[in-house]
Amino acid sequence: MRTHSRIIGGVLAISLLSQLAACGTLFYPDRRGQIDGKIDPAVAAMDAIGILFFVIPGLIAFGIDFATGAIYLPDGKYAVAPAALQDAIGADGRVDAAKLKAIISRETGRDLPLDDPRLIQHSGSLQQLAAYGLRPAA
């Protein structure tokens, strides 16, 4: 009888911990960062099952999936080939924001606010360029 209660307790603990981690964030980490789109019914159903069994962890799972964007289905193409970005790099090695915005808009269909004053820009290293197969133009 004691073994039976330990098994039930273990299953209960594992299911509770899995709901705290949020289903969409766990199963589809590549979807994180999306802002909008159609809601994935499988992820929503898994989060809803969490609400049925454990209300608070289920609500937390929904909150995490919406906050990270992992609950949304991927719709279309989001990646841009590094070779397509060569046009945005000037002769002096600086990135032209207007050209970069046009390339991203053309390739992905998304209009990014690259002229936003809150945008933080980081400069890369030669190793990062080499990892993407790019050569420094400066």
Backbone as a ProteinNet text record, in pm:
[ID]
protein_1_A
[PRIMARY]
MRTHSRIIGGVLAISLLSQLAACGTLFYPDRRGQIDGKIDPAVAAMDAIGILFFVIPGLIAFGIDFATGAIYLPDGKYAVAPAALQDAIGADGRVDAAKLKAIISRETGRDLPLDDPRLIQHSGSLQQLAAYGLRPAA
[TERTIARY]
81.8	0	86.8	199.4	287.7	350.9	384	440.2	338	213.4	106.2	92.7	100.8	88.7	212.3	328.7	449.6	441.7	387.1	372.6	275.8	163.8	66.4	127	198.5	264.2	369.3	444.5	545.6	485	379	309.9	250.7	192.4	134.6	241.4	355.1	464	520.2	538.7	592.2	495.2	365.9	268.8	257.8	270.9	266.9	387.7	504.9	625.5	622.7	565.4	558.1	463.8	359.3	268	329.9	415.5	480.7	576.8	627.9	723.8	656.9	527.3	449.3	477.4	372.6	384.3	447.4	397.6	449.7	595.1	634.1	772.5	864.4	814.5	893.8	903.8	789.9	787.2	831.1	811.7	844.8	930.1	1053.8	1135.8	1169.9	1161	1190.6	1081.9	965.5	855.7	863.2	949.6	956.7	994.1	936.6	966.1	862.9	766.4	661.6	568.9	514.7	429.2	282	248.2	108.1	98.4	-22.2	-46.5	-164.5	-183.9	-291.1	-243.7	-335.2	-302.1	-298.3	-193.4	-178.3	-277	-373.2	-472.1	-412.7	-305.2	-243.9	-183.3	-113.3	-53.4	-162.5	-265	-375.3	-446.8	-463.4	-529.1	-444	-311.9	-225	-228.5	-228.3	-238.7	-375.1	-481.9	-616.3	-627	-560.6	-558.6	-492.4	-390.9	-327.4	-422	-512.4	-611.6	-711.6	-747.8	-844.2	-792.2	-664.8	-609.7	-556.1	-483.8	-422.2	-446.4	-533.4	-575.5	-460	-390.1	-283.6	-170.5	-115	-8.9	-58.1	-184.2	-237.3	-244.7	-288.3	-292.4	-151.8	-58.7	80.8	133.8	99	143.3	88	-40.9	-98.3	-26.3	-3.2	64.6	203.7	278.8	414.9	411.3	320.2	313.7	273.2	181.2	144.2	256.2	322.3	429	549	581.9	696.1	659.3	528.9	485.2	489	516.9	528.7	393.4	284.2	151	106	172.4	131.6	194.7	116.7	168.3	264.8	370.8	458.2	387.6	384.6	316.3	413.4	465.5	549.8	697.2	768.3	913	962.3	1047.6	1101.1	1250.7	1316.7	1461.8	1502.8	1614.8	1672	1811.6	1841.5	1972.8	2080	2193.9	2299.9	2348.3	2344.7	2389.1	2297.6	2169.6	2076.4	2102.7	2167.8	2195.5	2320.1	2394.8	2517.3	2489.4	2371.1	2337.6	2324.7	2296.2	2277.4	2409.9	2518.4	2649.2	2719.3	2755.6	2821.3	2966.8	3034.5	3175.1	3264.1	3217.9	3296.4	3268	3180.9	3150.2	3033.2	2974.1	2858.8	2729.8	2632	2503	2410.2	2353.5	2256	2118.4	2062.1	1936.1	1820.4	1817.1	1707.3	1711.7	1832.1	1844.5	1812.7	1859.2	1831.7	1682.5	1614.5	1469.7	1397.6	1442.8	1381.4	1403.4	1523.1	1552.4	1466.8	1458.7	1378.9	1232.3	1184.4	1044.3	1016	1108.9	1090.8	1096.4	1191.1	1212.1	1109.2	1069.4	981.5	839.3	819	686.4	655.6	753.9	736.6	806.6	743.3	800.4	854.2	986.6	1047.9	1082.1	1063.9	1095	1244.1	1325.6	1470.2	1512.6	1422.6	1455.6	1406.4	1362.2	1313.5	1430.9	1415.3	1528.4	1561.2	1469.8	1495.8	1574.5	1601	1673.2	1817.9	1863.2	2000.5	2078.6	2185.3	2265.9	2397	2433.3	2558.6	2646.8	2774	2865.5	2914.2	2932.8	2975.4	3126.2	3172.2	3314.2	3340.1	3465.2	3502	3461.5	3464.7	3425.8	3276.6	3194.5	3051.4	3024	3094.9	3077.8	3119.1	3228.7	3276.5	3177.6	3110.2	3012.5	2895.3	2862.8	2753.9	2803.4	2931	2984.5	3003.8	3012.4	3029.5	3172.5	3216.9	3349	3335.5	3421.9	3414.4	3449.8	3368.9	3388.8	3472.7	3500.9	3574.5	3722.7
-118.4	0	125.5	121.9	237.3	264.1	159.9	175.2	238.6	199.7	254.4	406.4	452.3	595.8	670.9	609.9	673.6	689.4	589.4	597.4	709.7	714.8	820.8	958	969.6	1095.7	1134.9	1038.4	1066.6	1112.6	1045.1	1084.6	1224.1	1251.8	1382	1490.9	1463.8	1562.4	1588.3	1483.5	1500.5	1579	1548.2	1621.4	1766.3	1793.2	1930.1	2009.1	1949.5	2017.5	2040.2	1946.7	1966.1	2080.2	2100.4	2210.9	2344.7	2346	2470.9	2518.5	2427.6	2464	2515	2499.8	2543.1	2454.2	2399.8	2300.1	2355.6	2467.1	2521.2	2560.6	2615.8	2656.7	2536	2426.9	2304.5	2231.7	2214.6	2132.9	2208.4	2339.3	2418.4	2539	2519.1	2634.1	2725.5	2675.8	2758.9	2861.4	2845.7	2940.7	3059.6	3054.7	3165.7	3293.8	3404.1	3533.7	3579.7	3496.3	3539	3636.5	3728.6	3830.5	3797.7	3745	3715.8	3599.6	3562.2	3452.8	3369.6	3257.7	3166.3	3081.5	3056.6	2976.7	2829.2	2761.4	2618.8	2543.4	2470.5	2401.7	2291.9	2229	2123.2	2180.9	2291.8	2354.9	2408.9	2469.9	2522.3	2408.4	2293.4	2179.3	2125.1	2118.6	2070.7	2165.8	2295.7	2392	2382.8	2357.6	2344.6	2220.3	2113	1992.7	2025.2	2109.1	2152.8	2229.8	2307.6	2380.7	2284.2	2179.2	2083	2011.9	1972.7	1898.3	1989.5	2092.1	2183.8	2325.2	2398.7	2528.9	2628.8	2647.4	2748.4	2715.4	2592.8	2563.4	2571.4	2535.7	2546.8	2691.1	2779.6	2922.1	2978.4	2930.4	2972.8	2925.6	2802.5	2750.3	2834.9	2870.3	2958.1	3092.1	3147.5	3277.4	3274	3169.1	3157.4	3140.2	3056.8	3034.3	3161	3238.6	3363.9	3466.8	3472.9	3570.7	3542.4	3414.5	3380.8	3370.9	3358.5	3343.6	3201.5	3105.5	2965.9	2903.1	2967.8	2911.9	2936.8	3026.9	3060.7	2966.3	2934.3	2853.8	2937	2877.4	2953.1	2972.2	3094.5	3119.9	3179.5	3096	3145.4	3144.4	3227.6	3228.3	3344.4	3315.3	3419.7	3438.2	3344.3	3349.9	3417.5	3484.5	3548.7	3490.9	3449.4	3393	3500.4	3464.3	3563.2	3627.9	3554.2	3611.4	3724.7	3717.5	3823.7	3951.8	3939.9	4056.8	4133.3	4079	4144.1	4282.7	4299.5	4428.5	4539.5	4505.2	4605.3	4652.1	4582.7	4619.5	4711.1	4829.2	4928	4894.6	4978.4	4956.2	4974.7	5056.3	5078.9	4976.9	4879.8	4775.5	4807.5	4924.9	4962.3	4911.6	4885.2	4835.5	4953.9	4959.9	5063.2	5015.7	5085.6	5042.8	5042.5	5137.6	5144.8	5025	4991.2	4874.9	4745.5	4735.2	4616.4	4601.1	4708.9	4705.6	4662.2	4711.3	4674.1	4525.6	4474.8	4333.1	4244.7	4278	4198.1	4202.2	4318	4330.7	4248.3	4251.4	4176.4	4025.7	3980.6	3837.4	3773.1	3844.4	3783.8	3837.6	3952.3	4012.1	4084.9	4100.1	4169.9	4305.2	4405.5	4538.8	4563.9	4562.7	4580.1	4726.2	4774.4	4914.8	4934.7	4933	4945.7	5088.4	5184.1	5322.3	5362.3	5265.8	5291.5	5334	5443	5488.1	5391.3	5300.6	5202.7	5082.5	5076.9	4964.3	4964.9	4852.2	4838.9	4763.3	4823.6	4761.5	4712.4	4591.3	4531.8	4507.3	4531	4500.7	4357.9	4291.6	4152.3	4139.5	4018	3990.7	3917.1	3901.4	3830	3683.3	3626.4	3486.7	3468.3	3564.4	3555.4	3565.7	3654.6	3665.7	3536.4	3478	3353.5	3240.1	3240.5	3135.4	3141.1	3260.1	3275.3	3272.4	3251	3241.7	3377.4	3483.8	3620.2	3665.5	3752.9	3810.7	3958.2	4009.5	4152.6	4234.6	4337.4	4417.9	4540.6	4571.9	4693.3	4672.3
0	0	0	69.8	76.1	-61	-135	-268.5	-362.2	-347.2	-430.6	-411.6	-288.9	-263.3	-312.2	-309.1	-362.1	-513	-580.3	-726.1	-761.8	-693.9	-720.2	-691.2	-582.5	-548.4	-650.9	-700.3	-801.8	-932	-976.5	-1099.7	-1083.9	-968.9	-941.3	-942.2	-881.3	-878.2	-1017.5	-1095.8	-1231.1	-1318.6	-1310.1	-1391.7	-1347.2	-1218.9	-1169.5	-1218.9	-1213.7	-1261	-1411.5	-1487.2	-1631.7	-1667.5	-1589.8	-1616.1	-1579.2	-1480.4	-1443.1	-1551.6	-1632.3	-1735.2	-1862.2	-1878.2	-1993.9	-2114.3	-2167.9	-2274.4	-2401.9	-2451.9	-2576.9	-2567.2	-2454.7	-2435.8	-2429.3	-2373.2	-2363.2	-2496.6	-2564.6	-2685.7	-2810.7	-2814	-2932.3	-2893.5	-2851.2	-2811.8	-2928.8	-3051.9	-3167.8	-3194.9	-3134.1	-3153.8	-3059.2	-2962	-2866.9	-2938.8	-2893.2	-2952.8	-3053.7	-3087.2	-3178.8	-3107.1	-3181.6	-3122.6	-3142.1	-3257.5	-3285.2	-3382.3	-3414.5	-3507.2	-3462	-3529.7	-3491.4	-3373.7	-3281.5	-3163.9	-3202.9	-3162	-3187	-3097.9	-3158	-3075.5	-2987.9	-3030.1	-2949.2	-2821.3	-2833.7	-2715.8	-2623.7	-2682.8	-2601.3	-2528.1	-2594.4	-2530.1	-2415	-2434.6	-2326.9	-2206.8	-2235.5	-2125.7	-2057.6	-2136.3	-2079.5	-1991.5	-2030.2	-1946.3	-1813.3	-1817.7	-1694.3	-1605.4	-1666.5	-1587.2	-1526	-1599.7	-1546.3	-1421.4	-1425.2	-1312.6	-1202.8	-1243.2	-1147.5	-1198.2	-1134.4	-1185.3	-1192.1	-1084.8	-1080.6	-1178.1	-1178.4	-1275.8	-1420.6	-1444.9	-1580.7	-1627.1	-1537.3	-1571.2	-1591.1	-1511.3	-1527.8	-1663.2	-1702.8	-1832.8	-1946.8	-1938.1	-2039.9	-2042	-1925.9	-1918.3	-1977.7	-1947.5	-2000.8	-2152.4	-2201.5	-2345.7	-2421.2	-2365.7	-2431.8	-2421.5	-2306.8	-2287.8	-2377.7	-2396.6	-2481.2	-2628	-2658.6	-2796.9	-2846.8	-2760	-2801.2	-2831.5	-2795.5	-2819.8	-2963.7	-3034.3	-3170.1	-3272	-3374.4	-3485.3	-3568.4	-3617.8	-3707.6	-3841.5	-3889.8	-4015.7	-4116.1	-4196.1	-4303.5	-4269.6	-4342.1	-4338.1	-4253.2	-4155.8	-4070.4	-4088.5	-4148.8	-4159.5	-4289.4	-4283.2	-4400.8	-4419.9	-4540.8	-4570.2	-4552.3	-4493.3	-4472.7	-4602.3	-4712.1	-4839.2	-4883.9	-4849.3	-4886.9	-4808.7	-4695.3	-4611.8	-4655.2	-4750.3	-4797.8	-4854.7	-4916.5	-4978	-4874.2	-4750.1	-4645.6	-4585.3	-4617.1	-4563.3	-4661.9	-4613.2	-4698	-4720.7	-4801.8	-4833.9	-4711	-4615.9	-4495.9	-4386.2	-4411.8	-4315.3	-4224	-4241.3	-4158.7	-4222.8	-4137.4	-4183.8	-4207.5	-4327.9	-4361	-4313.2	-4215.1	-4153.2	-4252.1	-4343.3	-4440.7	-4536.1	-4583.4	-4671.8	-4597.5	-4472.9	-4393.1	-4369.9	-4341.1	-4319.7	-4446.6	-4561.9	-4689.4	-4719.8	-4691.3	-4716.6	-4626.7	-4499.1	-4406.2	-4443.5	-4483.7	-4525.2	-4650.5	-4744.7	-4869.5	-4846.1	-4763.1	-4742.1	-4649.4	-4544.7	-4444.9	-4446.7	-4507.9	-4507.3	-4377.6	-4291.1	-4163.3	-4170.3	-4112.3	-4108.7	-3968.5	-3954	-3823.2	-3798.8	-3676.7	-3645.4	-3617.9	-3721.6	-3703.6	-3673	-3689.3	-3657.5	-3518.5	-3440.4	-3305	-3216.8	-3141	-3056.9	-2943.2	-2910.4	-2804.2	-2853.8	-2983.4	-3042.4	-2995.4	-2944.9	-2897.7	-3004.4	-3051.4	-3155.3	-3095.2	-3133.6	-3088.1	-3209.6	-3194	-3303.7	-3288.3	-3399.8	-3398.3	-3411.1	-3398.9	-3411.1	-3543	-3575.3	-3697.9	-3690.2	-3570.6	-3553.7	-3581.7	-3540.2	-3567.2	-3717.1	-3784.9	-3929.4	-3998.9	-3954.4	-4014.5	-3990.2	-3876.2	-3847	-3944.6	-3993.1	-4090.4	-4234.8	-4253.6	-4388.2	-4453.5	-4373.8	-4426.8	-4408.1	-4496.3	-4485.7	-4451.1	-4366.7	-4335.7	-4459	-4484.9	-4604.2	-4576.8	-4451.8	-4419.7	-4430.1
[MASK]
++++++++++++++++++++++++++++++++++++++++++++++++++++++++++++++++++++++++++++++++++++++++++++++++++++++++++++++++++++++++++++++++++++++++++

